[in-house]
Amino acid sequence: MAKPRILFKVEAHWLATGYANYGHEMLKRWHDSGKYDVAEMAVYGCEADLAQRTTPWQVFPVAPNPNERELLEFHKRNPHAAFGRLKWEETCLKFKPDIVVSIDDKWMSDFIAFSPFRPFYKFIHMPTVDAAPQADDWMNMYIGCDGLFAYNDWSLKQLKEQGGPLVNVYEEAPPAADTDIFKPVGDKAEHKARCGLPPDSFIIGTVMRNQKRKLFPDLLRAFAEFLQTTSPDIAAKSWLYLHTCYPDNEGWNIPKLLKEFGLTNKVLFTYHCRTGCNAAYPQTYHDAIANCSQCGNRTAGLVNSMAGISTAALATIINCFDVFVQLAICEGFGIPQLEAAACGVPVLSTDYSAMEDVVRKVKGVPIKVGAWTRELSTGRYFAGPDIAHLIEQFNKFANMPDSLRKKKSFDCVSAVKSNYSWDKTAKKWMAVFDSLNLPDHSQTWNSPPRFHTPPKVFDPQTGQDVINVPPNLSLEEIIHWGIVNVLGLPQYLNSSLYSRLVRDVQNGLCMIPPELHGGYIEGMIDMRPDMFTMDNALGILYNKRKQINDWELERTKHVV
């Protein structure tokens, strides 16, 4: 029997992101097992990247090459294209997967759930459940998956409680840290000196992407107040270290915040030389682009996901920290928490979502929630930290005796090794792969075409074919009829598709919040916010059926 074919849609494994790191660790273990044919749909990766590396599994890049300017501009304007939407069916026809895996947000992968080829593969998804409750549209997609993993126990609990028996949830499959790289240094004072930092300095550090949900303003405010309220001796030797990027289209104006809180000369950043020098070193803010301290060229900039430093270099940076802070309104996981704890650096994290689970498992300190806010479009709760409690912890660690500091460091390392392992996580995925009942390709990818023709009649008044709706039906009955006879997919009768179409025709308005994305079924028309009629509703169903038929016709060309 042929090996199961697994297609993993994930950020390109060579990038410096949490998704990419997770994808790389899983792909190489699944491939090395010899049990599967593995392929990667590489989000943000391009063909030019592949020319520079050798990968033992198939890679299907999503991004345009640097010289494809029109496509690059299109991807900038359309994030769904960047996630792989426009290349999904094409990639499926090339690889013909039995199992599809994704590990990101709903709007980054909903086209997998609603693809015309969805009947031909098992879809295992691990959503980044970072806040509660999850939006109804998101839960609807989760219900349609063959199975779900969770990043952590908190997310696992949310999925089970909100989805109930309708959602097939396996278990948590968390990321891990490479403890051969992320490990404590022998003498922290000597290590700091080698990195150009004062040996007796007290450094509060973080590794977070510059995103609006990451609470850089709160962290800077807390550090500024800490400097004002702690002893002068401690304030003089204390630094905040932000391993983050600037500028970022979606992020905070870091230089402005430094000026606002009077911290221009008290905050360190990682500068990375983008030339052959490749140096990475700590430095106070010297603009987005600066002269490299090593080679002198004006080629050094703050790190980012597309131009990151090596894991070994990151471990060197983290080992300069005396305490690590993960401050966010919500979090899907936060791998840097593990990497810091693996280096023996105690962790402080907001006591909410994934952070409340991870910070306890690495023997860190949960920071109390000081305020709750709620997102208008999804209804999710977001947490704001108790600044006073955070400052209290800064003081506690700044004044901690060396003996207790060493014990906490040892406890962190032990906790990471006990609770997190890439090998264990990979085995959880493989156990599920091996349990699935996968039909032969003669029943899926090589099966006869599955066409459906919606009923249409010629309208002499308009001179066009129109959908032939039976007379004397109520609104609900017409939508029911349309899903069965126009779309040709009765399984959507009990989905949010039915209730949304009925609601929007009743209201005469289709309002789709940006956070929910994607319209009714991925690939359908987004009518926001024009007047919405029954003709619009039936037109959406007709267009989706046409898309399915077109791809079925294309699929038959690939039948072997």
Buried (B, 14 or more C-beta within 10 A) or exposed (E): EEEBBBBBBBBBBBBBBBBBBBBBBBBBBBBEEEBBBBBBBBBBBBBBBBEEEEBEBBBBBBBBBEEBEEBBEBBEEEEBBBBBBBBBBEBBBBBBBBBBBBBBBBBBBBBBBBBBBBEBBBBBBBBBBBBBBBBBBBBBBBBBBBBBBBBBBBBBBBBBEBBEEEBBBBEBBBBBBBBEBBBBBEEBEEBBBEBEBEEEBBBBBBBBBBBEBBBBBBBBBBBBBBBEEBEEEBBEEBBBBBBBBBBBEEBBBBBEBBEEBEBEEBBBBBBBBEEEBBBBBBBBBBEEEBBBBBBEEEBBBBBBBEEBBEBEBBBBBBBBBBBBBBBBBBBBBBBBBBBBBBBBBBBBBBBBBBBBBBBBBBBBBBBBBBEEEEBEEBEBBBBBBBBEBBBBBBBBBBEBEEEEBBEBBEBBBBBBBEBBBBEEBBBBBBEBBEEEEBEEBEEBBBBEEBEEEBEEEEEEEEEEEBBEBEEEEEEBEBBBBBBBBBBBBEEBEEBBBBBBBBBBBEEEBBEBEEBBBBBBBBBBEEBEEEEBEBEBBBBBBBBBBEBBBEBBEBBBEEEE
